[in-house]
Amino acid sequence: MQQVKKRLKRIKERVKEAALKAGRNPEDIKVVAVSKTHSLDKIKQVSQAGIISFGESRVQELRDKYETMPHLDWHMIGHLQRNKVKYLARMKNCKLIHSVDSLRLAKKIEDRAQKADRQMNVLIQVNIAKDKNKYGLAPEKINDFLTKVATLDYLQVKGLMTLVPYVDDPEEVRPYFRELRELFTEIKARQISGIKMKELSMGMTNDFEIAIEEGATIVRIGRGIFGARDYK
Ligand SMILES: *Cc1c(COP(=O)(O)O)cnc(C)c1O
């Protein structure tokens, strides 16, 4: 078996185990394979092994890959500059932007989505750990932000995303995942018109099992599927 297939099989088993441990249905958890820096060949192998969704963190790299593989579902997971939104709006299968973190960006997405006459699905990136090196809205700013984006017609909020600090023992980040899930549940309970709380994107190779135990519906896994990245 190819290496990526072996790795993917193991990841799927671990997703299932974590879900069952938490009393959840494994089918409620989507694995997004984070393919940044990896070749089209490897992406093809992973897609043939049954993964539909791929995540990229840079628009230019996403554009290049999309050109060859527009049939896959693509997720933009990295920081997004407003002047790049137009490229995403043109990609029909750019299914979810995980990294909306400002009102100016949200308005740009609304504008480009309207021009492309399509809906664009987004998650709000929350800097739950208040990490100075990470993007994302501060948790206390979410409510005000939601009121403003709820009125947008083409941008659709589908949930929340977070990136937590990398630590050796993933148990250390469990409180962050829990906090984000609590925020997610709170917002969901308010049933704000125009805002959906369906997806909770949290957890990467290092900590996805903990994230699943705390309620993640999307885990973003790079190294665990593709192996180490080479940034050359
Ligand atoms: C690179 C990246 C991931 C995947 O990280 P791995 O440690 O390789 O699983 C997940 N989310 C975001 C936002 C990333 O940039």
The ligand as an ORCA input file, in Angstrom:
! r2SCAN-3c Opt
* xyz 0 1
  C      -0.879     23.575      8.165
  C      -2.197     23.755      8.826
  C      -2.893     22.645      9.360
  C      -2.348     21.236      9.356
  O      -1.284     21.080     10.245
  P      -0.629     19.633     10.499
  O       0.125     19.824     11.744
  O       0.222     19.334      9.325
  O      -1.748     18.657     10.634
  C      -4.139     22.884      9.905
  N      -4.690     24.120      9.938
  C      -4.064     25.188      9.451
  C      -4.716     26.525      9.517
  C      -2.791     25.044      8.879
  O      -2.167     26.131      8.392
*
